[in-house]
Amino acid sequence: MDDTRLQALEEMAAELLKTTDELSDVIARQEREIAVLTHRVQMLMSREGERDAQGGGGIVIGDERPPHY
């Protein structure tokens, strides 16, 4: 194999390794973001469950009539 072709293959391998490392960093960041968002959704669901258990809410949804009618 000539030196030019070998050098081209080495450059391609180096680029692939760089891209793999960058993608790994992106995936790690997204994993952390998903964990934070999952925790926030769980907190919101818990709060809403507590609100429903207390009988409150006060949010009119759709065609429901407010209690003062």
C-alpha positions as CSV (number, residue, x, y, z in Angstrom):
1,M,0.0,0.0,0.0
2,D,1.5,3.4,-0.9
3,D,2.0,6.1,1.7
4,T,-0.6,8.4,0.2
5,R,-3.3,5.9,0.6
6,L,-2.2,4.9,4.0
7,Q,-2.2,8.5,5.2
8,A,-5.7,9.0,3.7
9,L,-6.9,6.0,5.7
10,E,-5.3,7.2,8.9
11,E,-6.9,10.7,8.4
12,M,-10.3,9.0,7.9
13,A,-9.9,6.9,11.0
14,A,-8.9,10.0,13.0
15,E,-12.0,11.9,11.8
16,L,-14.2,8.9,12.6
17,L,-12.8,8.8,16.2
18,K,-13.3,12.5,16.6
19,T,-16.9,12.2,15.4
20,T,-17.5,9.3,17.7
21,D,-16.2,11.2,20.7
22,E,-18.3,14.2,19.8
23,L,-21.4,12.0,19.5
24,S,-20.6,10.4,22.8
25,D,-20.5,13.8,24.5
26,V,-23.9,14.7,22.9
27,I,-25.4,11.5,24.1
28,A,-24.1,12.0,27.6
29,R,-25.5,15.5,27.7
30,Q,-28.9,14.4,26.5
31,E,-29.0,11.6,29.0
32,R,-28.5,14.2,31.8
33,E,-31.1,16.4,30.4
34,I,-33.6,13.5,30.1
35,A,-32.9,12.6,33.7
36,V,-33.6,16.2,34.9
37,L,-36.8,16.4,32.8
38,T,-38.0,13.1,34.0
39,H,-37.5,14.2,37.6
40,R,-39.4,17.4,36.9
41,V,-42.3,15.5,35.3
42,Q,-42.5,13.2,38.3
43,M,-42.6,16.2,40.6
44,L,-45.4,17.8,38.6
45,M,-47.4,14.5,38.5
46,S,-47.0,14.2,42.2
47,R,-48.2,17.7,42.9
48,E,-51.1,17.2,40.6
49,G,-52.0,14.0,42.4
50,E,-51.9,15.8,45.7
51,R,-54.1,18.5,44.3
52,D,-56.6,16.0,43.0
53,A,-56.6,14.2,46.4
54,Q,-57.4,17.4,48.2
55,G,-60.4,18.0,45.9
56,G,-59.0,21.3,44.6
57,G,-57.8,22.1,41.2
58,G,-59.9,25.0,40.1
59,I,-59.1,24.5,36.5
60,V,-62.0,24.5,34.0
61,I,-61.3,22.1,31.2
62,G,-63.2,22.0,27.9
63,D,-67.0,22.5,28.2
64,E,-67.2,22.1,32.0
65,R,-69.1,24.9,33.7
66,P,-67.4,26.8,36.5
67,P,-68.9,26.0,40.0
68,H,-70.5,29.5,40.3
69,Y,-73.1,28.8,37.6
